[in-house]
Structure formats: structure tokens, C-alpha cells
Amino acid sequence: MTKHEQFAVSVSKETLRALETLATHEGKTIDGLMRDLITSYLKLQAAKAGKAPADEVHEHILEIIESATAVGK
């Protein structure tokens, strides 16, 4: 493994630990935390772009997340 790959793995592990700590603090699973973060981010970006009403965007995002979660299990 190259030094760059080792660094990437190290950063990934640290990031995962930080997310797990945040999820625990928020009383959520890491999946629930990530779903909330992704949903919030995408809703904000869609609202900034004026692309679709927030509720419509939210429903679409939830569909994507649910299908991705099912594939990941």
C-alpha cells in the first residue's frame, strides 16, 4: 500500500470514529445520522438552486437513500 493509500485509510477510520461519536451523542445510529446529513445537504442545495419545492425534493431524496440502504444490506 502506498503512503497516500495508507493516509486515506487513516483519515477514513478517523472520520468514521468521529461520525460514530456524533451519532451516539445525537442518540442515532450512524445510518440515521448519515441519512439526516445527506437529506439536509441535498434539500439545501436544491432550495438554493430553486429547482423543486423542498417537500418534493425531500421525498425524492428519501427514496434514493432507502434504495441505497437496501442495496447496502
C-alpha positions in Angstrom: 0.0 0.0 0.0 1.4 3.4 -0.9 1.8 6.2 1.6 -1.2 8.0 0.0 -3.4 4.9 0.4 -2.3 4.5 4.0 -3.1 8.1 4.7 -6.5 7.7 3.0 -7.3 4.7 5.2 -6.2 6.5 8.3 -8.4 9.5 7.5 -11.3 7.3 6.7 -11.0 5.5 10.1 -10.8 8.8 12.0 -13.8 10.2 10.1 -15.8 7.1 10.8 -14.9 7.3 14.5 -16.0 10.9 14.6 -19.3 10.2 12.9 -20.0 7.3 15.3 -19.3 9.6 18.2 -21.6 12.2 16.8 -24.3 9.7 16.1 -24.1 8.3 19.7 -24.2 11.9 21.1 -27.3 12.6 19.0 -28.9 9.3 20.0 -29.0 7.9 16.5 -27.4 5.1 14.5 -24.7 6.1 12.1 -27.1 5.2 9.2 -29.7 7.5 10.7 -27.2 10.3 11.1 -25.9 10.0 7.6 -29.4 9.9 6.2 -30.2 13.1 8.1 -27.0 14.8 7.0 -27.4 13.9 3.3 -31.1 14.8 3.3 -30.4 18.2 4.8 -27.5 18.9 2.5 -29.4 18.0 -0.7 -32.5 19.9 0.4 -30.4 23.0 1.0 -28.7 22.7 -2.4 -32.0 22.2 -4.2 -33.6 25.1 -2.4 -30.6 27.3 -3.3 -30.9 26.3 -7.0 -34.7 26.8 -6.9 -35.1 23.5 -8.7 -38.0 22.0 -6.8 -40.2 22.5 -3.8 -38.4 21.3 -0.6 -41.0 18.7 0.2 -40.8 17.2 -3.3 -37.0 17.1 -3.1 -37.2 15.6 0.3 -39.4 12.7 -0.8 -37.1 12.0 -3.8 -34.0 12.0 -1.5 -35.6 9.6 0.9 -36.4 7.3 -2.0 -32.8 7.3 -3.1 -31.5 6.8 0.4 -33.9 3.9 1.1 -32.9 2.1 -2.1 -29.2 2.6 -1.4 -29.7 1.3 2.1 -31.5 -1.8 0.8 -28.7 -2.4 -1.6 -26.0 -2.0 1.1 -27.6 -4.6 3.4 
